[in-house]
């Protein structure tokens, strides 16, 4: 059994998941639901047994109506005939109709019986003498009749003595009443058709009645044949349905369980590397889910590794100024010279400012990804943003010896979707970095222009440039390759790392390369999707 995925806090409610919730079946496994749906289809197919039951009832009703009609014909045929002629005609009719015909006088005494005058037209079968398959057939008949709620029929027995009063079909007859019919079951559960009617008044006697009985085994044979066909179809469909259900369970449930177990292991985090199966051979939704989970797990592992590396870097970067601060403070107790004490205090103050700058930049760097994931992007005019940024930087002392040339794009030509505050931080960091590496009187060139589906911003300086093997490393956190004349600890080494995170969070790219035409300096290029681009954001 898989371990439950526990969450310490109540998860947020997804408004789109209300139509995906299950009510009556939420406690059932997916395999059980698949089987239940397929079995329901089989149950609907089994409903055809109700139709067969109605079909048997209609056949029986037709036989009862036929028996009543035969009684009327027999009665008309026996009118004004002598006893000898009546006996001869009864035998002929019983033989042709395969029935048993009995005639009772007004006192209920049997006067004619076709079975006593000739060979019986039918015989009841003793079920004890039949093979096992007939017992199984009768057992199935009982089971099906119970399932379809068939009204039970009485058993047929020959009365002793055989008189008119012994037959319910004859007991209440009057000379003017019509035929009365009924059906009962023989010992082998085949229907026995019983019909009685008064004979027309004749000179041979008044108040005579006639009783007709027949064993309609053909009804049972027809219905059993149809039921057997239906049952075979139901059994075959059930087997196919179960096999298909197991196939679906194997192709759907087992991969989902495998993915769930892998996700639990990822959550527990007890293994250094957990591979989510990608199922490259599956092109369906399960395959898409497995690859999405694998990519998510990889991204999560990458983020965890980056966080651990970041924490280690933070610890290392903060230890250095802390060690310097600690050394300066410990030296204050051992130094009496006022100038040395002032120098130690200056070192301590510099270390405090460096730690404060580190903490501020570390806090900002750690919040970038999370804040961008929650931020709703709005249209941003890069041209106007750079105008406002450069206007605010003119007041900075660091930029007084540096010239900045900005080729402003047309109004609305450089529109992107994003967070204007974060994007401004990107350009501020890169321009500040260019200022740091530019010589006195150097020129920084800024160009913003649309390029296909992107807006491209290029910031070039006249500094020493960046070697090819260092162009990826400069975006690493706490990278400390600074100008030789810059005071130690003035920068935290997080500016370009923060800029890269922000640009990538806007689905963009940041690159660095040499200035064109072999001119000295570096050129930073930022590409962001245009606001009217169809690229997903």
Secondary structure, DSSP 8 states (H G I E B T S, - for coil): -------SS-----GGGGGG--STTTTS-HHHHHHHHHHHHHHHHHTHHHHHHHHHHHHHHHHHHHHHHHHHHHHHHHTT--HHHHHHHHHHHHHHHT-EEEEE-TTSBEEEEHHHHS--S-----GGGS-HHHHHHHHHHHHHHHHTT-----B----SS-BGGG-HHHHT--TT---EEEEEE-TTS-EEEEEEEE---BTTBSS-EEEEEEEEHHHHHHHHHHHHHHHHHHHHHHHHHHHHHHHHIIIIIHHHHHHHHHHHHHHHT-SS-------TT--SHHHHHHHHHHHHHHHHHHHHHHHHHHHHHHHHHHHHHHHHHHHHHHHHTT---HHHHHHHHHHHHHHHHHHHHHHHHHHHHHHHHHHHHH---EEEEHHHHHHHHHHHHTT-GGGTTSEEEEE---TTSSEEEE-HHHHHHHHHHHHHHHHHHS-TT-EEEEEEEEETTEEEEEEE--SS---GGGTTGGGSTT-----TTS-TTS--S-HHHHHHHHHHHTT-EEEEEE-GGG-SSEEEEEEEEBTT--S--
